[in-house]
Structure formats: C-alpha cells, structure tokens
Amino acid sequence: MIYFDNSATTKAHKDIIDTFVLVNEKYWANPASIHEFGHQTNELLQTARTQVADVIKTAKEKVYFTSGGTESNNLAIFGLANKYKHRGNHVLISAIEHPSVLESAKELQLQGFNVEFIPVNKEGFISLDSIQSLLRPDTVLVSVMHVNNETGAIQPINEIATLIKSKSRAVFHMDAVQSFGKLVVNFEEQQVDAITISSHKIHGLKGSGVLVLKGSTEITPILYGGGQEFGVRSGTTSVPLAVCTAKTIRLANSNLEKNSMIMKSMTDDIVTFLQTFSSIKIISPEIRAPHIVSFSVRGVKGEVFINGLQKEDVIVSTSSACSSKQTKTSHVLKAMHLEDDYIKGVIRLSFSHLNSEEEVQQFKKIFTKVMNVIKGD
Ligand SMILES: Cc1ncc(COP(=O)(O)O)c(C=O)c1O
C-alpha cells in the first residue's frame, strides 16, 4: 500500500507504541494519589510536561495534556475567550480554520460573543490588512491556524502576531496541528500565546495532544471535576499518553529539518509531475508546508479518483478527512472562491518522512494510468 494521507493521520512509531505499553505496565497508578506508587507515576508525568515545555519554551505549568487537536482547540477558544471577557467580547477567527475551531467559534457566538471571520485570498492566505481592519480595542481573542490542513498554505504567523500585539490586547491562539514537526519555528521569539498540537499527526498516538500557553497567559477550564492539569483539564491524566505525547513532540522537533527536507523533495517532484496535465490545477500555493499537495482535476469528482487510486492500493483523500465523508463543499475552498469546475474535484496528497522516493515514482505511474481511464485520453 502507498499511503499518502498523512494529514488525516500517521502510523504510530514502533518506539512510541513500546513506550505506551511499558508505561501502562509499570506506572499505572493514578498520578494524583498520595502513595509512593502514585508519586512515582506523577514524577513521570511531570517529566513529560517539562519536556514539552522545553520544546515550546514555556513554563511546565502551562502545558496541558488533552485528548488531541479537537479538544485543545475547544479549550483554547472557549477557555481564552471566557478568561479575558472582562476586556471585551470581540473574537476573530480565520475563515479557513479546522471545524474544531470554527464550530467552537460559532458556539461562542450563540453564547453572546461577537465573532468575526477573517477572509482569505484566492491562494488561501489571510491578508494583514484585513486583520488590521478587523482588530478592535475590545478584541479578546484571535485564532489563526499555522498551516491549513486542506491546502498546506502557511499563514504569516509572525507578522500576524506582531500586528495583534501592536494594535490590541487580544490573546493569539495558533492551531499548529499541521505545522508542528514540519516547519521551523523559533518558539522563544514567536509572539503566540496558545498553541495546539496533536500527537497522531506526527507519528504519535491517537486521542492525545497538548494545549500549551506562553508567558503569563491564563485560561478558564471547560472540563470541571478533580482539578487535574492545574485545574485546567479535570479528569485523571493518562500518564502513558502524556509520556508518549512528550516523546512524539521531542522526536518530531529534533528531526524536523531532516524530515521536512525529505517531504519537500517528494512534494516538489509531485507538483512538477501534476503540472504536466492540462486539466489539473494545483490548489496548494507556493508558500506551502512541505507535506501537503492539493490539486483538482477539472470536471472530475475527487471521490472518483480516490476510488480509482484505491483499487491500485494508493491511499489519498479529498480536501480533508473531516469533509471527505460529507457531501458538502469544503468551507476552505469556498472561502478561497475556487471555481465551480474544480471545487468538487480536489484531492489531497499528504506525506510523511517515512514515505519513499520509490513510492513517489510508483504513484506517478499509477496516477497516469487512472487518469487515462477516468479522463479517457
Ligand atoms: C488543522 C487541524 N486542527 C485540528 C485537528 C484535529 O485534531 P485531532 O484529530 O487530534 O482532534 C486536525 C485534524 O485533522 C487538523 O488538521
């Protein structure tokens, strides 16, 4: 099988699975228990927290282990808007956010916040001008994703952050689910206040991730109970998942440059190949993450290609895993005003450093064959 759907999920590293089994076998106490076994388990949890904090350059008290990207995004949107509502009730969200941000923001709207959506241009980039004109003295929260999961577009996060900080008192949340481990980031300098990371997108385990706050940023919980995770996320913390998340984050971060070069070389090659077909439009912009290539075949539905490729054991997806099972058109492509001829035919190839050059060459052959059958040329 050739698996080019790594933005939907990645295969967990064997090392990470082994760690999960080991921690479950040896340190299965409740980390909040006051006996020695609980204490030892808690030490492991705190080490994992410190490891994540060291990568993101923040205090360990600002690292909250969650069930993944969706929960971290929900926590960020509700928790930050509510924490700072004494400053105002205006919230800005980009129009191309993942549903876990978008739907949370729509819910905030129902709760009385004034939510506005930042538009994007045809290439899927947010313009600094539109943020500048939307920012207000009562803006409490801005949330913009680093890399879009459907197109790979990299948003100008540092410029956006500088603008927000110079024009308002808003806190800035960044969904880094598709960028962490793919793009080099100087976390020390980056003026982002809250960051979402999901483990299963970087060869970790599904159902785990973190929300990390920077500096003096604070947050209101969305889950109440025993007050675990510094009162921010109640519920017995899964130490095995936390340890694996820390290990996944460290691995992704330390191999970042090497891995992203491997992915970039594969996606560059694929883009050059796809450009030889006159009916294909590359949707991913030039400033894109190294692992995503999204394109559309004029007049052909994405599902037709996915099924054709699947018969040849090649796994790809439509624009995103979330929208691929739904018949409705992607909100990202709509926000980019993609032409009708192309909007239903978007296919996303997403790579991991574990993919190989041979797979890319094999893909080209299979794709040409499928294209000939489907287009009949
Ligand atoms: C940009 C982005 N944010 C958030 C998520 C949700 O992450 P999780 O699957 O860990 O809930 C995804 C998953 O596809 C994503 O691509």
Ligand as a Chemical Component Dictionary entry (heavy atoms), coordinates in Angstrom:
data_LIG
# 
_chem_comp.id                   LIG 
_chem_comp.type                 NON-POLYMER 
_chem_comp.pdbx_formal_charge   0 
_chem_comp.three_letter_code    LIG 
# 
loop_
_chem_comp_atom.comp_id 
_chem_comp_atom.atom_id 
_chem_comp_atom.alt_atom_id 
_chem_comp_atom.type_symbol 
_chem_comp_atom.charge 
_chem_comp_atom.model_Cartn_x 
_chem_comp_atom.model_Cartn_y 
_chem_comp_atom.model_Cartn_z 
_chem_comp_atom.pdbx_ordinal 
LIG C1 C1 C 0 -5.526 21.777 11.450 1  
LIG C2 C2 C 0 -6.175 20.759 12.325 2  
LIG N1 N1 N 0 -6.588 21.119 13.537 3  
LIG C3 C3 C 0 -7.162 20.238 14.371 4  
LIG C4 C4 C 0 -7.345 18.921 14.019 5  
LIG C5 C5 C 0 -7.990 17.967 14.978 6  
LIG O1 O1 O 0 -7.033 17.129 15.581 7  
LIG P1 P1 P 0 -7.456 15.744 16.268 8  
LIG O2 O2 O 0 -7.686 14.764 15.163 9  
LIG O3 O3 O 0 -6.279 15.381 17.127 10 
LIG O4 O4 O 0 -8.671 16.008 17.076 11 
LIG C6 C6 C 0 -6.935 18.495 12.746 12 
LIG C7 C7 C 0 -7.168 17.114 12.295 13 
LIG O5 O5 O 0 -7.302 16.840 11.129 14 
LIG C8 C8 C 0 -6.316 19.438 11.885 15 
LIG O6 O6 O 0 -5.880 19.096 10.662 16 
# 
loop_
_chem_comp_bond.comp_id 
_chem_comp_bond.atom_id_1 
_chem_comp_bond.atom_id_2 
_chem_comp_bond.value_order 
_chem_comp_bond.pdbx_ordinal 
LIG C1 C2 SING 1  
LIG C2 N1 SING 2  
LIG C2 C8 DOUB 3  
LIG N1 C3 DOUB 4  
LIG C3 C4 SING 5  
LIG C4 C5 SING 6  
LIG C4 C6 DOUB 7  
LIG C5 O1 SING 8  
LIG O1 P1 SING 9  
LIG P1 O2 DOUB 10 
LIG P1 O3 SING 11 
LIG P1 O4 SING 12 
LIG C6 C7 SING 13 
LIG C6 C8 SING 14 
LIG C7 O5 DOUB 15 
LIG C8 O6 SING 16 
# 
